[in-house]
Every structure is written in C-alpha cells, then in structure tokens.
C-alpha cells in the first residue's frame, strides 16, 4: 500500500460517463488486496502441504483448487472483455507505458510454450488414464483454455484505465493475479520435487521427504500405473523441460495484471502520451542495430554461444563419476566468474557514463516503472541470500581447495553483479528521453508563479486541457525532432549505452537458461551440502532460486526497455 | 521503492542553507537500501546458521557481528547528534506526523526493559566467566550503551527532515535500521531455540536439531560450565521473560528510523503543521476518558483481566498430564474464540459507522501513515499463514473431536478478526480530523480553475506561501474551534468510535501478552504436529508467529492513534 494517490483535486473531475465518483481509492484497493492475499495463502498452504509426502494433502487437491481458480478467473475475464467491447466509453484512457510490445510478445511466446506443455501433460496423464483421477487430465485442458483467454485479454486490454465497476474490476484483476501466482508456485514446487528426486539418486540421503509426482501417484492408486512406454516417457521429459516457460508466462501475466490493477480508475490527460517521455515509442525495426558499435552484441553473442556449449557439457558430465563432476564444476564456475566479472565492469562503466550525462531525470508517475524497480530489487534478494549462505559456508568450512575458492569468487561476483546491474538499470529507466537536457526544461526552475507550479498537476487533469502557452513551454518536442539536433558527443554516449544494454541482455539470457533448465551446481558442489546438511540447503536453494531465475528474465525485459530508451 | 516523489517543481526550490540540490532522490535512496539489504542478509545468514547445531557457525560469531554493528551505528548516531547540535539550520523542517509521543514513550519503556534484560544477561554470563568467550559479556554491555544512545537520538531527532550530507545520512539511518532488525532476528531466533528446547522435553521427537544456548555453550568449552547456582538460574529465567520487550524495542526503533529515512531531504511548508490534519495534536490528559461511553474500556478491561487469569492457569496446567492439558487447551481456545468474535463484531460495527460518516478522506502525503498501513497489512500475513495451515490440518486430518472444532473456529475467527480490524484501522487513519465534512471543503469540487487545482501542490511549496484568499478557503480551522460547533449527532458517532478503539486496544494487548510470554497452543494441541510433522510445523510457527506478535503490538499503537484522532 504505497502512498501513490495523486492529490485530492486531480481525482475529482468526473470521467466521461464514469460510475459514481470514487472518494477513497485506497479503500477499493484494500478489499481486492485482502481477497488476493487470502486466496493466495490458501493455495500456498495446499501446494506446500502437497509437496511433502508425509502430509495427507494430495496433488489432486491442489489440481482441483487450481482448476477451480482458473475457471473462475476465465469467467471473469470473459465478462470483462464482453463489457468493454459493448461499452467502449468504459475505458476513457489508456496508459501508454503499460504493456509494451516486447512484454506482450514475450507473453504470447511463453503462452504458446505453455500450450505445448499442456499437450504433453495431457498425453502423459492419458497414458495411464484407467488408474488416474479425472482431475489430472482436466487440469491441463482447463489450463490451456485459461492461457488462451488470458493471453487474448492481456493483448487487448493491458493498457486500459477502466472507469466502471471499479471495485468489481479490482477484485477480478486481483483474483486473476492470485491465480497466476498460485500456478507459478505450483510449477516451482513441482519442479523442485522433480529436481530433488533426480538428485536423491546421487546423494543417498534419506533426510528429505520429497518424492516425484509419478511415485506419489503410484502410492495412491497402486503400483500398476507406471510410465513405461516410450511415448509416455517422452511426454514426461518434455513437460519438465517446458516448465520454465510456464513459470515465466505466469510471472509476465502477473506483472501486467498488477499494472492494470494500478490503472483502475486512473485519470490521464491525453497530452501525457506525447509528453516527451519516449517510453511508449517503439523503435523502427530497420535501425535496430545501426546505432550501436557492434562490440556489445558481438561480445554478448560470443558469451551466449560459449555459455550454451558449457551448459551442455556440464549437464552431460556432472552426472558421471567423481573426477568428471569436479572438472565440470570447475568449467562451470570459471565461465560464470568470467561472465559475471565482465557484466559487473560493463554495468559500472554504464553508471560512470551517466555521471557525465546531463539528461533530466523523469519524475512523472509511472506504475509500470515503479513495479519494474520493485521487482528488480526484490527478486535480487533470492540470489543475494544464496550467495551469502555460500560465502559463510566456504569461509567457515574446513576444506579449502580450488573449488571452494571458485565458489567464493562466484558468490562475491554474483552479489556485485546484481548490485551494479540494478543501479544501472534503475538509473536508466529514470532518465528522460535523449535530448531533454536540463538547460532547456523551464519547469525545473524554482516556482515562477502559479502557472508553472501547476504544470504537473495539470497533466493528470483531463477536464482542464493545457492552454497553448503551457503546451509551448513543455520541456521536449517529439523525440525524432530532438534526435536530429543532438550533439555528436551525446550521440557517442548513446551508442555506448545501447551497446552496454545489449551486452547485458545477452548475458542475462544465458544466465537465465542455465538454472532454468536444470543446472544445479549448488548440489553437485559438496561444500554447502556438507556445511548446512542436505535438507536445510535444499530448502534455501529451492525457495531462493526461483526468485533468482525470475530476476534474470525480468532484467532481460528491463534491459530491452533501456536499449529502446537510450 | 514506491513512486512517492512529489512532482518535479515541488522539489526544486533550494532549502535555506541546504547542500547541493538533489537531482534524483531515488538514486540516493537506492544506495542506502542496497547497503542495508546486504548487511541484513549477512546477519541473517549468520544468525540462521547459528541456530542450527549441525552447522559450524557459533553464537560467538553472531555476537561478534552484532556487537560490531551496534558500535558502528552508535558512532554514526553520535556524529549525527553532534552535527545537528552544532549546526541547527541543517534541519530546516520537522515532520509533525513522525514520532508521536506514544511511540516515543513506548520506545523509552521498552528501552528500560531492554536495559534490565542486559543486566540479567551480563549477570548470567558472568556466573561462568572463567570458561566463556569475552564477547558474550561484552555483547550485553555494548547493547546497553547502544540502547541508551539510540533512545536519546530518537527522542530528540525523530521528527527531523535533515538537509545536509543527504547520502551519508541515508546510509547511516539504513545501517542503524539494519542493526535493529538484526538484533530483532537474533532475539526471535534465540527465543525460538529456547522454546523448542523446553518443548522437546514433552515431545520426545529427535527430528529437530535445535539446542538451547547453554547446551551449545557447554559443547564448545567442556561440561564444567553449567548454570547451577540459584542466582544464575534467576538471571537466565529473567532474561528470557524480558525478551519480548527487547523485540518490541527493536521494532519500534526500526519504524521510527524508517520514517526518518523517508524524511531525509524532504521539503515541508511551515503551514502544513497547522493545516487541520489533527495527527499531531496530543489530547489533554484530563479528558482522556470523558469522551467515551465507558462501555468499551470497561468491557475491554474485563476481557483483559479474564484473559490474564486464563493465561496463567493455562501456563500452569499445560505442562501437566494429558487430561489437564486437554482442559487447558479447551479453556484457552474458548476464551480466544469469544474475544476474537467480539473484536470482529466491534470492528465491523466501526466500519458500518464510517459508512454514515461524512468526514473527508485525508489524501495528503504522510510517510508515517503509509508505513503503518504497510506494516499492519504485512504483519497480518504471519497470522493468516498459521491459520490457513491449521484449517487445512483440521479439515483434512482424521480425528474430529471437540479440540479440532475449537481449533477450526479459532483459526477462522483469527482470519476474520485480522481482516476487519485492518479495514477499520486503515479507514480510521485516512479520515480527516473531526468536523471536516465534505460540504465545507471547496477543494473537493471539480476543478474551478488553476487556483483551486493548485491548492494541493501549494502546500508542499515552501517558497510560495499561501495567499490570504487561499488560506481563508482552506478546509478546516483549528480542531478546537470545530469541536465546539460539532453537531450532537456527530458527537455520538465520535464517542462510539472512541469506545471501539479503546476496546480493540485492550483486547490486542491481552492477545499480545499470551504468545509473547510463551503460550504455544500450536504445539500443545497435537492436530497440526501430527499432520505436518514436528519439524515442518515448528518451522511454520517459528517463522510466522513473530510477525503475528508484532502485529498485535503495532495494532495497539495504531489504535491509540485512532482513539486520539476520532
């Protein structure tokens, strides 16, 4: 509940054909947040209970809950879409910053992968149809339906600032958000259980009580339902490799739903769109790489390809005998240290470039950016926590060998890289568009009188259109016009920043692929497992790593925005 | 990182004798947040590592880290105090909402209890001085010093909006905040370990690996250092009973430091103080209870006394044989169900009274209130989580007896009570002062022109004092003047609200005392322990309950504010 309300008067003017005027926005938000929190905690309880074999909560209970939630959310979405189609004046404003094209594109991409996953899952459960609960086959089918409806809804409505049925819309959006987060939690838990099962063959440790879902299914209905046929095993392997996309789909949808929720009942002036923010403009595809020095993308691509090769070699070698595991780990850590070191230096140089950059900071209200910053800072906590636990284990642990030193360097660089990358991205997102140098922004000067002091309040007042005088003194013209008169020295900086963001983007993709598709040096490396014990270390990694993986994906989408903006 | 920046122009006018103008407030905040997060995660790693006996992190490591942090924070505080004393113009504004008298009074009270605890701790560790590490005696001494310095600092400076050395001050405040949170974590973990040790005698379950600190100390230096003398055991008992006060002290100090951090570099107009918010005015002590119907405080006091008696009977009976434990639990749950049911009804009726209340909502920026709301909503999550886990255990578990039914009713009412109490408190905190009815607030009407649209922006502009015309149309005069002309019907509502807040306040105190001083029906009651297994259930309760206890304390301080405001 952040104090984000615009001051009273800007909320007052009634929207064109709006419902009853909203006296207190936070009250409406409060109810929907309480609804979402309670639904989410109930789901969380069932999902975490279902993950433990000792606990008498079965995965069919979890599937039943998720299916019900998805059906309800889909019904609400259909209601929303029908209502806004019939009555277009229900959405008087659209937020130009919300739902940029790369976010919606990513959503569609991940949505398609989720649909494939659902096909695989249906195939897997159909292989032993006769001894399964019907809900297990119904669940992926309903999920496919839900994904199709939700993707269409977000593609069409992500920018809406709706002004009818405010409370109902808020509750609906929050319920859909809770559904997506519940699906995310279920997928993460299911993947961790699967991972723990495949690890437990190498670590013959009996202290962890998790079992793979197929074993659990067997324990419920008897031992004759096992996945023996080749087709069934392909389905099972396939759906586990597609989980990362499902996880990202849920998170992308959640962020877009949150921004829509923030925008419910929001008033925007029509002039805000063209107000020189530049967040909304999409680059022409022809000049996509023309404005860089090529060094960033080329170096990034090299690292990407090398990383992919090392990841494949690591995955093949790490399940072998002791010596080859050691070798694979040394290789994996060396690559990561090199990559993280380079990323740290590059982020740092980006921040240094900003020290010489005289563009004005953009102080305007922007829920999308606020959320981006909060997610970057929050999701980094997961990787920080893992790194600090590693550091303590290596420093306090007894055997100090090459692997310990590499692990320590890796953990320290991981922290440094997250810190500097966050600083660089957050500063980039707050820069004004190119050319908006402070000397030509009259509204940064102290209070000339009422006219200027009111400039900001005015942008959110739709019923008070800016007078010609005010519009003429607005800080920046259209970005194209400014780009032409840009000084060559500024252009050099801009190219550098574009190179930096592309390099970081490619590095983040490879650092996303490695953990998302199953690299777990945390368990292959015995330092932490010996120090903390298997169950404690597994709990730490399984809780924190999903946030670390989400951080990478979110950094990629933010860096894409930085690339477009700089 | 919430989007709380005031629009550009209000930040621009230079403060009287301020440092260089701050271009981008978020940049300065970012650095200090990163510092605090990293320090806190390091402390968290060591503290959680130290709690597990298997892990080779000793409590001396934790004590050493905490002592270092407290020394550094105390040095920074001394530097800050000296600097502001020497140069009074460094603090040009004071935030009237920050550090109200009851918060500072509570801080001093809890600070004194913490000092007594430190005496007990020093006495306890001195009892076996010869075989202890010196840091264990140094730690409480340094803590006492730190508490004295910090309490003085917060008493004097809680309202400061400092305008020199912005980045250094932000980092110092965040470091002190991190120190307080680390002390809180260490105290909570130490108490949980103690609790687990005293529980493990009744549940002879070997799956949990925690040991009491004295046992750990013995394992390090040999078995001749045990607490045998009567004095030593009194010291040990005493310091564990004083832990809840130390925990609350750290949390109170943290909230005040956070508000100070938010206020660094903030610009306030001198007119904001008297602007009819009423948050700042303290009630005259004579009329403290005169404005109530006495029903609330009397009913609350009865519940408080009955609750205290039941708590003492429960604590005596629960450690006895099976039948008496059962009896004690039935009594405990019955009282809690009655108390929670009444509180739910009373909160609900408070919300209904607000539906007929026509006072305007207060939309002004107020970091203290934003933090209060966030903490109420966030801390309630702990109790929600415990309740949902209980509900799942009772519903899915097999034996359905009286205790199961009581447990279910208790969990459901706990959720309802938290929801309705939060709604009531948050709505109360956002009401304007009494008498500020919407019909006499011209600025709530839609946009009459630039003059009115600018009213809100103007309040934060120190260099543009309100013109006489504007001041004349400001929504409310001083509260005293308004109270006289208050309609009798409004006065009746106001008395009701005061009764409600006093009743809820007293109930929250008794519901704070019970868990804070060691009532753990979660473990005496076997439903959840059997369902989830001891280690999982202990993890859930030990992580979530500290937030639940904090919620009660924080609700008490918020309800006191509601009482004063309504």
Interface residues (C-beta under 8 A of the other chain):
Chain A: X1 X2 X3 X4 X5 X7 X8 X9 X10 X11 X12 X13 X14 X23 X24 X26 X27 X30 X31 X33 X34 X37 X38 X41 X42 X44 X45 X46 X49 X52 X54 X55 X56 X57 X61 X361 X363 X364 X365 X366 X367 X369 X370 X373 X374 X377 X381 X384 X385 X388 X389 X391 X392 X396 X397 X415 X419 X422 X423 X426 X427 X430 X443 X444 X445 X446 X447 X450 X451 X452 X453 X454 X455 X456 X457 X458 X461 X463 X464 X531 X532 X533 X536
Chain B: X1 X2 X3 X4 X5 X7 X8 X9 X10 X11 X12 X13 X14 X23 X24 X26 X27 X30 X31 X33 X34 X37 X38 X41 X42 X44 X45 X46 X49 X52 X54 X55 X56 X57 X61 X361 X363 X364 X365 X366 X367 X369 X370 X373 X374 X377 X381 X384 X385 X388 X389 X391 X392 X396 X397 X415 X419 X422 X423 X426 X427 X430 X443 X444 X445 X446 X447 X450 X451 X452 X453 X454 X455 X456 X457 X458 X461 X463 X464 X531 X532 X533 X536
